[in-house]
Each structure stands twice: as structure tokens, then as C-alpha cells.
């Protein structure tokens, strides 16, 4: 089986600058964190996959919900295959695709299953994740966002119920909504609406860990209804909010951390 680990990171924790001797692919399963790498600070959220070349120095600061990651090392033959097909492997980069979250949940489901066929199944899913990375021709996007783009992101974060509209945010930072939407996606790799949805789900996850009632969570996080919250949560995490709460107590922890 390919080298694999699943690691949980505490809320508001930090990881000092460090690097790893081997290249790695990482999937952010839940939560979010700010990463300092290649002279820029980037925010990574659930559903994103990142590639780190060997010895790429980086540091991380985790958000209010902490984070959970799947970490695995591509095989040497995979790396050679990618190089032969002009896949960039010299710099850290990230990709976003809806299938990433789905594949991550399949990895976790196989680890929970843990039968004689699990290693074979996991190898197949991890290779599929590697293929998603390789075929996604998205720009690396490591440039530092301008101050006004960061201000737009901060306005969304600081909104009590995350209900600010695109027009509201654009007015707050003095830009046209179309310009804001384009530049936000350019620098953060996601739309304003998707970013807001992810923040809602991250807040909801943190509240579920504290055993807050589902209806209260839905209202506090800006969802239109209890059912809307449950549908959105299950789409992102592959589990209903109540299932997530039940499984959290027995969550698998694998070391060492990255």
C-alpha cells in the first residue's frame, strides 16, 4: 500500500517552518489553515489537494475548527510518469475539484472498513487522487493577494452569520462586484459563494464538536433551515451532522504529523 496517514490538528494550533525529505500530496478533509510558503500566505480549506516537492519550506496556522488532512507520498514511478507528461513538480501548488472531497471520504470509509481488501482499495483511490492532481491544469496561484482582496476575505470571515452578499462585500472594499468575484477566485482558488459556504460548514463542524443542537447550529451558521444545513454538511463531509458527531469521539489519529 502507498504510504498514507490521516492527521488531526488542534484548533488555533501552529506548525513552525519545516520541510520534508520526500514529495507529498495532501488532501484537506475538514477545517482550514493559513500556510506560509514560497514567500506568500495562502488559506487552504476542505476539498483542496496540495503538492509539496521535497524540502519545500512551509509553516501553518490552523483556524477555529482545526483541520484534518490525508497525507500520502506518490510512488517514484508515478513521479516519473508525471514528469514525462510535463506535470509541474518543481514548485508547491494546489488544485481544487469537486471530486477531491468525494475521494477523500472514500479513503476514510476504507480505513474504517479495514478488511483484507482495504490496502488494495486504498491504493486505487490514492492513485485516482494523484491523477486528479496531475490532470488539473490550474495555475499554482501562490501570488500574495492585494490588500483589498484580503479585506474582502476578512469581511466574510467576520460576518456574524455569513450572510453578506457579493454586492455588500464589494461596497465594503470599494470595488465592482464583477471585479471582486474575478480577483477573489484568482487569488483564493474559489468563488465568494463557495468560500462563504465552506466557512459556514467549518463553523458548524466546530459547534457539533461542542454538542450544540442541530437547529441552533443551522441558524447560527446562516443556513436557511435545518434540512438545508444537513444536506450541505453531508455533501461536504459524506456524513450527516449527527453521524459526524457520533464518529468524532472515535476518530482515527495517525502520526507523525505534517
N, C-alpha and C positions, 0 to 999 in steps of 0.2 A: 504494500500500500504506500501511496505517496506520503511523505512526512506531513503531518496535519496536527493542528492544535486549535482549541477553542478557548479564548481567554476573555474574562470579565474584568473591567476596570472600574474602580470606585468613582462615585460622584465627586466632581471637582478635584480629582486627582491630577498629578502631573508626572511626566516622564522626562528626565533631563536629556540633553543631547546625547545621542548614541548612534551606532551603526551596527550592521550585521554582515558577517563574512559571506553569506550566501544570498543570492537574489530571492525575493519572495513576492507572492501575491496575497493580498489581504482583502477580505470582504467585510465591510462594516454591517453587522447584522442588526444592531439596535444602538440607540444613543447617538451622540455626536461629540466631536472634539476639534480643537484648533491645532493645526500642525505647522511648525516652522521647518521649512525645508528649502534648499536652494535659494536662500535669501528672501523668501516670501512666506506669508502666513495664509494658510488655506483652511477652510472649515469643511470637514467631511461628515456626512450624515449616513444614516441607514440606507442600504441599497447601492452603495458605491463600492467599486473594486479598484484597488491601488496596486501599482507595481513599484517595487523598490529594487534598484540594482544593488549589487554587493557594495558595501561600505558607503552607502548614501547616508550622510549625517542628517538626523532629524530629531525634533523634540515635540512633545504633545501635551495639551492641556484639555482635560475632559470636562464635559458640561454637567448640568444638574442631574441628568439621568445616568451619568457614567457612560459606558459603551461596552459592546460585546463584539469581538472580531473572530473570524475564521482566518487562520494563517496557514499557508502551505507553500512548499518550495517546488517550483517547476523542475521536472527532470532535465538532466543535461541534454537528452535527445530532443525534448520539447524546445529548449532554448535554441538549439542549433537549427531546428525546423523553422522557428520564428525568424532567426537571423537570415536564413536562406530566402525568406519571403519578405524581407525588408521591414520587419516589425521593429520599431524603435525600442532598444533595450539599454541604451546608454544613459538615460535620464529617468528620474522618477516621474510617473504620470498616473492619471486616473481615468476611469471610464464610468459612464452611467448608462444603464439599460434596465428596463423593467424585469427582464429575465434573471438578473443577478439576485434579487431578493428571493425569487422562487427557487432558484438552485441552492441558495444558502439554506432555506428551510428544508430542502430535501437532504442536505448534508446533516443537519441536526436530527432529522427524523431517522436517518440511517444509524446515527450514533446512539439514539435511544433504542432502536430496534436491536442492534448488537447480536446478530446471529452469525452463523458460519459464512454467510454470503455478504456480510456488511463490508469487509475490505474491498471486495470486487466492485460492489456498488459504489462505494466512496471513490475509488479510483476513477470510475466512469464519470461521476458528477464533477470531480475536481478537474478532469481533463476538459469537460464541457465548459467549466468556468474559464479555464485557460484559453479556450478557443474564443469565448466571448470577448476576452481582453484583446486577443490578437487581431480579431476581425473588426474591432471597433476603431474606426479611423478618426477618432475625436482628438482635437488638439489638446496638448497637455494642460494648458490653462493655468500655469503657475505664476502668471504675472500678478503683481500686487494691485488690488482694486483701488481706484481713486477714492478720495475721502468721501465724496458724496454717495458713491455706491455702498461704501461701508456704513454710512449714516442711514441709508435706506434699509440695509440689513438690520442694523441696531434698532430702528423704529419698529420693525416687525417683531423682533425679539422682545422688546419692552412693552408691546401692546398687551393689556391685561387678558383679553380673550382672543387675541389674534384675528380680529375681525376687520382690521384696516384693509380698505380696498386699494387697488393699484393706483387709482386717482388720488386717494388720501396720501399715500406714500410719496407719489411723485410731487404733490404740492408741498409736502414737508421738506423735500430736498431740492425744490426749485427746478425740476426737470419735467419734460413732457413724458406722459405715461409710456408712449411707444419707445422713446429713448431709454427710459428706465428699464423696461422689460428686456430690451435687447442687451444692454450692458450688464444687467444683473445675471442673465443667463451666460453671457460671455465669461464673466469672472467667477461665478459660483457653480457653473455647470448645471443649473436647474432653473425652472421658472419661479417667479414670485409666488404663484399659487401653490406649486409643489413644495417650495421651501416652507411656506406657512403651514401646509398640511403636515409636513414632517415634524415641525415644531409642536404642533398640536398633539401628535401621536407621542412625541418624546415626553411632553408634559403629562400626558395620560399614563404613559408607562411608569413614570416616577410616582404618580399618585396611586396606581394599582399596587405598587410595592408597599405602600403605606396602608393598604386595605381600605381605601376610601370607596364609598358606594359607587356603582357604575353610573347611575343617573347624575350624581354630583360631579363625577369625573367628566362626563359628556358636556355638562353645562359649563363647568369651569374652563374647559379647553376649547370652547367655541363651536362644538358640533351642534347641528340643527336639532338632533334628537338622540335618544338612547340607541335606536336602531341604526341611525347614521354612524354613530361612534363605533358600534360593534362591527358593522360592515367594513368601515375604513380600517379598523385595527386588524381584523382578520386578513384583509387584503395585504397589509404590510407585513404582518408577523406570521401569518399562516396558522394562527391560533385565535380563538375568541378571547376577549378580555378575561373572562372567568377561567378559561383554560390556562392562559398566561399566568394568572395569579397562582393557580394550583401548582404549575410546573416550576415557578420561580424558586420555591423553597428547596427543590431538589436539583437545581440547575447544575449541570456538569461544569467543573472548573479544571482546566488543563494548564500546566506550567511547562516551560518558563513563559513569561510574558514578553510581548513585543509591542 
